Amino acid sequence: MAIISPNNNIDEIPNLVFLELSNGASKKKHPFKNVVLTTINENKPKSRWVVFRKLSLEKNLLIYTDFRSKKIQELRKNLKCGLLFYNNKQGLQVHFNASYKIHHNNELTKKYWQGIAGSSSENYTTFYPPSTPINTINDGHKIDKNLSDRYFSIIEFYPSDMSVLQLSRGGHVRANFIKVDNKWKGSFIVP
Ligand SMILES: Cc1cc2nc3c(=O)[nH]c(=O)nc-3n(C[C@H](O)[C@H](O)[C@H](O)COP(=O)(O)O)c2cc1C
């Protein structure tokens, strides 16, 4: 069933979207559990899936990555990035343009590292940095146990505008929003 219906007024849509995002971040099998992050690399867009970890109280979006990864380098060079979600069960697509903050070696990373250490810490402690060319795949699995949370980082995205498309037999709904004074202002557009 669609999340947004043609009966919803424009101001109801952001809350419906953020409720769904909050479900996505907290439920393992939810289609919003993964998100496509697009950065700019030498004037070319570059997209990849990442796990959507948390929607903060301030409604910012958190993901985890290795501080040495290309996405971090790309974000630091170019402030522009996009986040694309699609709920294929309920036909809801949401795209954000966002600014961001990279958390590294701070209170936030220390806090979330506790939930990672021992389970998926190998994602952030490879001996060679992500994207390093290697001779055998075993080299890519080498872990430096001493690294601990040294390269663990959290990217906190601050959405600035949002495009919503709800596909539905009852009538598609499409709307664009921008964030002004911490409130989403939007208008419907032709789907
Ligand atoms: C379903 C899925 C989830 C992923 N989650 C993450 C993630 O949470 N963080 C991350 O850094 N990479 C994640 N990856 C790997 C990235 O897509 C990407 O290959 C890797 O981070 C290197 O990207 P970069 O070189 O552009 O930094 C995930 C890949 C898939 C397919």
The ligand as an ORCA input file, in Angstrom:
! r2SCAN-3c Opt
* xyz 0 1
  C      24.044     -3.134      0.267
  C      25.380     -2.444      0.442
  C      25.632     -1.746      1.592
  C      26.850     -1.086      1.770
  N      27.057     -0.370      2.913
  C      28.185      0.360      3.048
  C      28.342      1.223      4.174
  O      27.491      1.314      5.068
  N      29.476      1.965      4.236
  C      30.441      1.905      3.260
  O      31.442      2.606      3.387
  N      30.314      1.102      2.192
  C      29.203      0.338      2.045
  N      29.042     -0.465      0.945
  C      30.125     -0.527     -0.063
  C      30.014      0.694     -0.982
  O      28.931      0.526     -1.886
  C      31.308      0.953     -1.776
  O      31.591     -0.137     -2.616
  C      32.501      1.181     -0.867
  O      32.154      1.929      0.279
  C      33.610      1.947     -1.619
  O      33.090      3.171     -2.048
  P      34.046      4.443     -2.334
  O      35.305      3.916     -2.923
  O      33.270      5.275     -3.285
  O      34.277      5.125     -1.020
  C      27.846     -1.148      0.757
  C      27.561     -1.852     -0.414
  C      26.360     -2.500     -0.567
  C      26.101     -3.261     -1.842
*
